[in-house]
Amino acid sequence: MQTIARLVNENERWLAVIANNYAEACSLCDDRELSLVLIGAGLDEREEMELKRHVSATRPRLPIVKHYGGGSGLLFAEIYQAIG
Protein backbone atom coordinates (compact mmCIF):
# COMPACT_ATOMS: atom_id res chain seq x y z
CA MET A 1 0.00 0.00 0.00
CA GLN A 2 2.83 2.36 0.76
CA THR A 3 4.27 1.89 -2.73
CA ILE A 4 0.93 2.63 -4.37
CA ALA A 5 0.47 5.71 -2.16
CA ARG A 6 3.95 6.93 -3.05
CA LEU A 7 3.25 6.51 -6.77
CA VAL A 8 -0.11 8.27 -6.52
CA ASN A 9 1.41 11.11 -4.53
CA GLU A 10 4.00 11.73 -7.25
CA ASN A 11 1.22 13.58 -9.06
CA GLU A 12 0.96 16.95 -7.33
CA ARG A 13 -2.81 17.06 -7.91
CA TRP A 14 -3.44 13.75 -6.13
CA LEU A 15 -3.27 12.69 -2.49
CA ALA A 16 -3.46 9.06 -1.46
CA VAL A 17 -5.12 8.18 1.83
CA ILE A 18 -4.63 4.63 3.07
CA ALA A 19 -7.15 2.47 4.88
CA ASN A 20 -5.76 -0.63 6.56
CA ASN A 21 -9.07 -2.49 6.83
CA TYR A 22 -12.72 -2.46 5.82
CA ALA A 23 -13.89 -0.29 8.73
CA GLU A 24 -11.25 2.36 8.04
CA ALA A 25 -12.14 2.36 4.34
CA CYS A 26 -15.83 2.95 5.10
CA SER A 27 -14.95 5.70 7.56
CA LEU A 28 -12.70 7.46 5.04
CA CYS A 29 -15.43 7.27 2.40
CA ASP A 30 -17.90 8.80 4.84
CA ASP A 31 -15.67 11.48 6.33
CA ARG A 32 -13.50 12.74 3.46
CA GLU A 33 -14.15 14.32 0.11
CA LEU A 34 -12.68 11.66 -2.17
CA SER A 35 -12.43 11.55 -5.95
CA LEU A 36 -11.83 7.83 -6.22
CA VAL A 37 -11.76 4.62 -4.19
CA LEU A 38 -8.86 2.40 -5.24
CA ILE A 39 -9.14 -1.15 -3.92
CA GLY A 40 -5.97 -3.19 -3.74
CA ALA A 41 -4.94 -6.18 -1.68
CA GLY A 42 -5.98 -6.49 1.92
CA LEU A 43 -9.74 -6.94 1.76
CA ASP A 44 -11.28 -10.35 1.40
CA GLU A 45 -13.94 -10.84 -1.26
CA ARG A 46 -16.84 -10.27 1.15
CA GLU A 47 -15.32 -7.05 2.52
CA GLU A 48 -14.66 -5.79 -0.98
CA MET A 49 -18.29 -6.36 -1.98
CA GLU A 50 -19.52 -4.70 1.23
CA LEU A 51 -17.28 -1.69 0.61
CA LYS A 52 -18.61 -1.36 -2.92
CA ARG A 53 -22.19 -1.56 -1.61
CA HIS A 54 -21.42 1.01 1.09
CA VAL A 55 -19.88 3.46 -1.36
CA SER A 56 -22.67 2.96 -3.90
CA ALA A 57 -25.29 3.63 -1.23
CA THR A 58 -23.64 6.66 0.35
CA ARG A 59 -21.70 8.20 -2.55
CA PRO A 60 -23.18 6.79 -5.78
CA ARG A 61 -21.03 8.94 -8.08
CA LEU A 62 -17.73 8.05 -6.40
CA PRO A 63 -15.74 5.83 -8.79
CA ILE A 64 -14.43 2.53 -7.43
CA VAL A 65 -11.42 0.91 -9.08
CA LYS A 66 -9.90 -2.48 -8.37
CA HIS A 67 -6.11 -2.37 -8.77
CA TYR A 68 -4.72 -5.78 -9.64
CA GLY A 69 -1.04 -4.90 -9.50
CA GLY A 70 1.41 -4.29 -12.25
CA GLY A 71 3.53 -1.29 -12.96
CA SER A 72 2.87 2.36 -12.35
CA GLY A 73 1.65 2.78 -15.93
CA LEU A 74 -1.24 0.41 -15.29
CA LEU A 75 -2.03 2.11 -11.97
CA PHE A 76 -2.14 5.53 -13.57
CA ALA A 77 -4.24 4.24 -16.47
CA GLU A 78 -6.76 2.78 -14.03
CA ILE A 79 -6.97 6.07 -12.15
CA TYR A 80 -7.24 8.28 -15.23
CA GLN A 81 -9.92 6.02 -16.71
CA ALA A 82 -11.97 6.21 -13.49
CA ILE A 83 -11.76 9.96 -13.02
CA GLY A 84 -12.10 10.80 -16.68
N, C-alpha and C positions, 0 to 999 in steps of 0.2 A: 504494500500500500504506500509505503514511503517513496518508493521509486516512481510510482504513478503520480503521486502528489507533486514530487519534484519536477517531473516532466510537464505536468499541467501548469505548474507555477512558473515555468519558463516563459510562458506567454504573459506579458504584463497586464493584459485585460482579464485574466482568469485567476481565480483563487480556489484551490482545492481545500476542502474540509473533509476530514476523515472520520468515519464512524467505525468503531471496532466491533459492533454487534447490531442485531436487529433493532433493539430498543433505542440505541443511540441514533441509528439511521432514521427511525420514525421521528424522534425528537428533533433532529436537525431539519427534517422536511417540514415539521410543524412550526419551528421557531425562527428559521432563517429564510431570507429571500434568495432562493436558489434558481439557477437557470437550467440545471440539468442534474439528474441523479445517475451516477455511473456506478454500476454494480460489478464488482470484481469477485475474487475469491473471498471466502470467509462466511458466507451465508449458505445454509443448506437449502435444498430445493423448496421446502415448505416455507422457510423464512423469506426467501426471495419472492415467492408468490404472494405472501402476506404483505411484504413491503410494496410490491406493485399494486396490490389492491388498496392499501392505505394511501399511497400517493394518488392513485386514480380517483379515490373518493374525496380526498381533501384538497388536492391541487391538480385537477384533471388536465390542465394544459402543460404541466411540467413534464418534459421529456425524460424517459427512462431508457438508459442504454446499458446493455450487458457487454462488458469488456472481457474478451476471451483470452487475452494475452497477445503476444507478438510484439513487434517493435513499436517505437514511438510514432512512426508513420501511420500505422493502423489505429493507434489510440487517437491521434489527432483527426484522422478521417472519421472515426466513429463520433467524435465530439462535434466536428463541423457539420456532419450530416444531421445530427440531432438538433442542433441549434439553428441550422439553416444559414 
